[in-house]
Amino acid sequence: MSRKIAGFLLALAAFMIFEWINLGFNLADGHKASFYVVHGILIAVNLVLGIVLGVIGLRGLRGGAERP
């Protein structure tokens, strides 16, 4: 994996984690419980995806430094 792709994955992971945490804090009161369940699931799934992309990006940066 090239350093550009690894850097892109890290940037994307940081954006996803920041954006979905921000959304979680900005959910307004007054909605039905189903609204919060659906958004909670979306937030959890996207945080996991962001973490996975971050790990892949870090491994790509570390692996790219070891190759000639």
HELIX and SHEET records of a PDB file:
HELIX    1   1 ARG A    3  ASN A   26  1                                  24    
HELIX    2   2 ALA A   33  GLU A   66  1                                  34    
END                                                                             
